[in-house]
């Protein structure tokens, strides 16, 4: 790994445990690869920290603006100590001798350089995450947990105890519990994890009584690994953050998805993503790559797409892993903040009912619309199936928005085939609204709605139920809780208003399309 070992000024000062004067240099917090003792004849390197006495360095500091000096005060402050001369000086107020301070800094460099080298060798030999954490225990001293994208525990500081219930459950179970996941959800931690590209400091104490420092690594724009440090021994300050970053540099080696998931799962997910992206150029290539991804090219497939109400605050990787464990004959990938399931319908143990039941069980805390494609026979049709499921989601979103009662169920399924006719009409109308503006499909619906508004009647509701039941007056009356004769009267009234007969198949078809389109709310043509 390409890496130049450096230590920050704040980390050095912390470990020196010496008092210092306020300084612009301290606030800048430069990093150094070496330390050297001041001599008047030496040429210095900007990446080196020069240690000396203030009386020797003050006269020459302004002619070496690129060199940083750490000085021991051996003179009284006076007008010579201008801001310009001291801009690259940090002054210690200590009774220690110069050689003592210099030797302590050398020891600090030696200790951390040894740690850095051990981590480097561990990563180069690919020893794994836990050995890397073991090397860090005595250096950082705080409790650290490492989790994969599904919040499964990959490693932790085994000899540093932490009196935190969430962490205790994590270590005992090997993964974060449903109770913890709900707490993350309620506090919108998933959104924080999704957007965080650098160190995150949490000091609200809502989940833990200690300050926590987190780093979320991403792969393919999705969280791939979580590193969490609890400041239960060493307090959170800039020096600790600098030390943590040294550790994170090597932890990044294990952050890619390929290091955290079985190769077969990674291969199938990458293959599905390529199909969805349209980056596979032809069917021959799709067939060839399917064998490498261990997915049968010819099979009875169906696509399920899960679109979440609050996708930023949803643990997509965790949910997809849970689904993958419970749907053994499905292939899962997170794509454009949605979960895409390629389901093998051929397996009798994984029926559509099983899929629906599994999804309902795991998604209760995460409101979503699930679009379902029509079945297809080979993987070259995956992208088309995804678009069908997307259309079903679009339809479902409008239906839910238009119906307050439908919002009570957090998980709702919509099949492309069931909304096909409505989609055909609305997409045609929305692309050429003037063409359909005066069509009977919409004009008839408008006439009925106008009548209802003027007379306070419910002819539209009666017509909708009557058509959905296949023109069964008795069944319609039971659904609407009205007498059968009243239903027949309403139907006769509708025929009079529209000057049509509901015994005419073409009239029935147009009215059905008009009702469905209006109820979906997918077009504003009326």
NUDOPA-694281 format. One record per residue (C-alpha): z, x, y. Coordinates in steps of 0.1 Angstrom, whole numbers, plus 5000, padded with zeros to 4 digits. Layout:
BEGIN
ZXY
...
This chain:
BEGIN
500050005000
499150135035
502450175053
503950425077
507750425075
509450365108
512850255120
513550055152
515750175179
518049875176
518549935139
519450305146
521950205173
523449945150
524050195122
525350465146
527950215157
528150385191
528550225226
525450245248
524450165283
522049885292
518550015291
514949885293
514150105264
516649915242
515049585251
511549725242
512949825208
510350095199
509950225163
510150585152
508850775122
511051085128
513851215149
514051565165
516551755185
515651835221
514452195229
512952285262
509952465247
508952205221
505951965223
506951615213
505151335194
505350985208
506350845174
509451065173
512750995188
514151295208
517951335209
519651545235
522151565264
521451345294
521851645318
518951825301
516651525296
517051345329
515151605350
512051595327
511951235314
509551105340
506951365332
507051255296
506650875299
505350835263
508451005248
511650805240
514950985244
518350915230
520951095251
524651155252
526151115286
527451455298
527251395336
528551155362
526150885373
524550945407
521450875428
519451105405
519550845377
516850625390
515250335371
511950535369
513650835353
515650635329
512950385318
512450585285
516050685280
518850515261
522250665269
525250675245
528750675257
530550855229
532951145224
530851275195
529151605197
525351615199
524951775165
527151495150
525051215165
521851395154
523051445119
524151085116
520650975127
519151205102
521351045075
520250695086
516550805084
517150955050
518950655036
516350405047
513450635038
514750665003
515050285001
511550245014
510150494988
511950314960
510449984971
507050144974
507250284938
508449944925
505549764940
502950024930
504150004894
504249624898
507849594885
508249244899
510249054924
513749084910
513749464909
512649464945
515549234954
517949454934
516949754955
517749564986
521249424978
523249724990
520949795020
520949455037
524149315022
523348945027
522448695001
518648654996
516648394976
512948414967
511048104957
507448024948
505447754965
507047494942
510547604952
511147764918
513548054919
511848394914
514648624923
517948654942
520648904951
522648864919
525749064930
526148894964
527848564960
527248274985
529547974989
526747734997
526247424976
522447424980
522147784969
524547734940
522447454927
519247654931
520647944911
522147714884
518947514879
516347774887
514747544913
515647324942
517046994932
515746654942
518746614964
517946934983
514246834986
515346505002
517446705027
514446925035
512446605040
514946435063
515346745085
511546805086
511947145070
508647125052
506847095085
508647405097
507647595065
504047475068
503647605103
505847915102
503848235101
506648465111
510348495106
512248165112
515848175123
517847855115
521147835134
521647455135
523947465105
522647135092
521947265057
524147575055
527247705073
525548035078
522648135099
519548155077
516548375082
513348275065
509848405060
507148175045
504148355032
500848175031
497748205009
494648005015
496447845045
499147705022
502747825016
502848054986
506348204987
509648155005
512048435013
515448315026
518348535037
521748385044
523748585069
527048555050
528048915055
525949075082
525348875113
521848785125
520749015153
517549205161
518649505140
518949285109
515549125116
514049465118
515649565085
514549235069
510949305080
510949635061
511849435029
509249165037
506549425039
506849495002
507649134993
504249035007
502649214977
503948934955
503148644980
499648574968
499148274945
497648494918
500948674913
502948354910
500948124888
499348154854
495848294856
494347984839
495947754865
494747974893
491247984879
490947614874
492347544909
489847794925
486947644906
487847284917
488147404953
484747564950
483247244937
484847044966
483747294992
480147274979
480047654975
478647634939
474947634945
473547464914
474547294881
473847604860
476447794880
478847504877
478447504839
478947884837
482047894859
483547594842
483947794810
485748074829
488047824845
488747664810
487647314821
485247124799
482047054820
481046744801
483846484799
485046144810
486546224844
488046044874
489246174907
492546074923
493146184959
496646154974
496646135012
500146155028
501445965058
503246285070
501346565054
502946835075
506346745062
505346705026
505946974999
502346964986
502647264963
505947134948
504546784942
501246914927
503247134903
505346834893
502246624887
500646904868
503646924844
503546554837
499846494835
498846744808
495146644808
494646674845
493746954869
495446964902
494547134935
495747104971
492747054993
492646985031
496346885030
495646635002
496446654965
493346614944
493646524907
490846564883
491846334854
490446354819
490145984808
489246084773
492746164762
494445844750
497945984759
496946004795
495645654803
495045524839
498345334836
500145664827
498545834857
499645554881
503145534867
503545914870
502345914906
504545624916
507545804901
507046134919
505745994952
508545744961
509945974988
506546075001
504545765014
500945805005
497645624999
495945714966
492145674965
490545654930
486945734924
484645574898
484445754865
481846034861
480646234832
480446594844
482046834869
478946854890
479946514903
483446624914
482446634951
480946284950
484046154932
486146314960
484146134987
484445804968
488245844967
488145935004
486345615012
488945424992
491645595012
489945495045
489745135033
493345135022
494545275055
492944985073
494344735049
497844865052
497544875090
496444515091
499144385067
502844445075
503944335040
501844605023
503844875042
506944815020
505445004991
505445384997
502745444971
499545234972
496445264951
492845174962
489845204939
486445284953
484845014931
487144744944
486344814980
482644894975
481144584990
483444605021
482544965025
478844895023
479044625050
481344805074
479645145072
476244975078
477644775107
479345065123
476245275122
474044995137
476444735152
473744555173
471644495142
474444295125
476044145156
474643785151
474443785113
475943485095
478343725077
480243765109
479243465129
480643225103
483943415102
484243405140
483643025140
486542975115
488843205134
488043035167
488842695151
492142815137
493142955172
492242635189
493842395164
496642605149
495142565114
494842815086
491342765074
490543135072
493543195050
492542905027
488943035025
490143385017
492343274988
489743024976
487043294973
489443544958
490343304930
486743224922
486742894939
489642754919
491342484940
494342444917
495142814917
494542834955
497042544961
499642724940
499243054960
499342874993
502042624983
499942324994
498642014976
495342064958
493741774978
494741955010
492842264998
489742054990
490041895025
490142245041
487142355022
485242045032
486242115068
484942465066
481642345053
481342105082
482142365108
479642615094
477042355082
476842525048
477642435012
480142644993
478142564961
475342794974
475743144958
474243324988
476543145012
479543234990
478443604989
478043625027
481343455033
483143675008
481743985025
482743855059
486243775049
486744115032
485344305061
487544115086
490644165065
490044535062
489844585099
487244855094
484744725120
485144585155
481844405155
483444055158
